[in-house]
Amino acid sequence: MAQGTDVKKDRRYTKDHEWALEAKGEIIVGITAFAVDQLGDVTLVNIDVKAGETVTAGKTFGTIESVKTLSDLYAPLTGKVTRVNKALEEKPELVNDDCWGDGWMIAIESTETPKDLLDAEAYEKLVRESAH
């Protein structure tokens, strides 16, 4: 399976190509391989929120810049930011290298459930339709 069409079954997705993974009482948020594929080489990740601040589902929490474009990053859920991936300030290429792991963006504590987001199957369908 090509990198851009790789979809992890253990998380939920937004139509804007963010993923949300429940882990140890928080929701880890990042962008999908399809988004990375569309962006190309990531040159800057700018996260506009700090730990303790609140993000709102569907609202931007930062931007990601690549050689091709500048894109907004959208929160998949409403909640309080528990952690921000500081490593991205120095090494934005982590998003290209490992968008599912080391390239995560923020972690949030949310009372909402990611079940309102797309499951892997629905997201794969969205990606297939976007690719045409």
C-alpha positions as CSV (number, residue, x, y, z in Angstrom):
1,M,0.0,0.0,0.0
2,A,1.4,3.4,-0.9
3,Q,2.4,5.8,1.9
4,G,-0.4,8.3,1.0
5,T,-3.1,5.6,1.2
6,D,-1.9,4.1,4.4
7,V,-4.7,4.3,7.0
8,K,-4.4,3.0,10.6
9,K,-7.4,1.0,11.9
10,D,-6.8,2.1,15.6
11,R,-7.8,5.7,15.2
12,R,-10.6,8.0,14.0
13,Y,-10.3,10.7,11.2
14,T,-11.6,14.1,10.2
15,K,-12.6,15.0,6.6
16,D,-9.6,17.5,6.9
17,H,-7.1,14.6,7.2
18,E,-6.4,14.8,10.9
19,W,-6.3,11.6,13.0
20,A,-7.3,11.1,16.7
21,L,-6.0,8.2,18.7
22,E,-7.2,7.4,22.3
23,A,-4.2,6.6,24.4
24,K,-3.9,6.6,28.2
25,G,-6.8,9.0,28.9
26,E,-5.9,11.5,26.2
27,I,-6.5,11.9,22.5
28,I,-3.3,12.2,20.4
29,V,-3.8,14.3,17.3
30,G,-1.8,14.3,14.0
31,I,-2.2,14.4,10.3
32,T,-2.6,11.4,8.0
33,A,-0.2,10.0,5.4
34,F,-2.6,11.2,2.7
35,A,-2.2,14.8,4.1
36,V,1.5,14.4,4.2
37,D,1.5,13.1,0.7
38,Q,-0.5,16.1,-0.5
39,L,1.8,18.6,1.4
40,G,5.2,17.2,0.3
41,D,8.2,18.1,2.4
42,V,7.1,19.7,5.6
43,T,9.3,22.8,6.5
44,L,7.4,24.3,9.4
45,V,4.8,23.2,12.0
46,N,3.3,26.1,13.9
47,I,1.1,25.1,16.9
48,D,-0.8,28.0,18.2
49,V,-2.0,26.4,21.5
50,K,-0.2,25.6,24.7
51,A,-0.8,22.9,27.3
52,G,-3.7,24.0,29.5
53,E,-5.5,25.9,26.7
54,T,-8.7,24.6,25.0
55,V,-9.2,23.6,21.4
56,T,-12.6,23.5,19.7
57,A,-13.6,20.7,17.3
58,G,-13.4,22.0,13.7
59,K,-11.4,25.1,14.7
60,T,-7.7,25.6,13.8
61,F,-5.0,25.0,16.4
62,G,-2.0,25.8,14.1
63,T,-0.6,25.6,10.6
64,I,1.7,23.3,8.7
65,E,3.9,24.6,5.9
66,S,5.6,22.7,3.2
67,V,7.5,23.4,0.0
68,K,4.1,23.3,-1.8
69,T,1.6,25.1,0.5
70,L,0.5,26.4,3.9
71,S,-2.4,24.5,5.5
72,D,-4.4,24.9,8.7
73,L,-4.5,22.2,11.3
74,Y,-8.0,21.5,12.7
75,A,-8.9,20.0,16.1
76,P,-10.9,16.8,15.7
77,L,-12.5,17.2,19.2
78,T,-13.1,19.9,21.8
79,G,-10.9,19.6,24.9
80,K,-8.0,20.8,26.9
81,V,-4.5,20.5,25.5
82,T,-2.4,18.3,27.7
83,R,0.8,18.2,25.6
84,V,2.3,19.8,22.5
85,N,4.9,18.0,20.4
86,K,7.8,20.4,21.0
87,A,10.1,18.2,18.8
88,L,8.3,19.6,15.7
89,E,9.7,23.1,16.4
90,E,13.2,21.8,15.7
91,K,12.4,18.9,13.4
92,P,9.2,19.5,11.3
93,E,10.3,16.7,9.0
94,L,9.2,14.2,11.7
95,V,5.7,14.7,10.2
96,N,7.1,13.3,6.9
97,D,9.2,10.6,8.5
98,D,6.5,9.3,10.9
99,C,3.1,11.0,10.7
100,W,1.5,8.2,12.7
101,G,4.0,8.3,15.6
102,D,6.8,10.8,16.3
103,G,5.1,13.4,14.0
104,W,2.0,13.8,16.3
105,M,1.0,17.4,16.9
106,I,-1.0,17.8,20.2
107,A,-2.6,15.6,22.9
108,I,-6.0,16.7,24.4
109,E,-8.2,15.6,27.2
110,S,-11.7,15.6,25.9
111,T,-15.1,14.8,27.2
112,E,-16.2,14.1,23.6
113,T,-15.7,10.7,22.1
114,P,-13.8,10.2,18.8
115,K,-16.7,8.0,17.7
116,D,-18.2,11.0,16.0
117,L,-15.3,11.0,13.6
118,L,-14.8,8.8,10.5
119,D,-13.6,5.3,11.1
120,A,-10.8,3.9,9.1
121,E,-13.1,2.4,6.4
122,A,-15.0,5.7,5.9
123,Y,-11.7,7.6,5.8
124,E,-10.2,5.2,3.2
125,K,-13.3,5.8,1.1
126,L,-12.9,9.6,1.4
127,V,-9.2,9.3,0.4
128,R,-10.1,7.2,-2.6
129,E,-12.6,9.7,-3.7
130,S,-10.2,12.6,-3.2
131,A,-7.5,10.9,-5.2
132,H,-9.6,11.0,-8.4
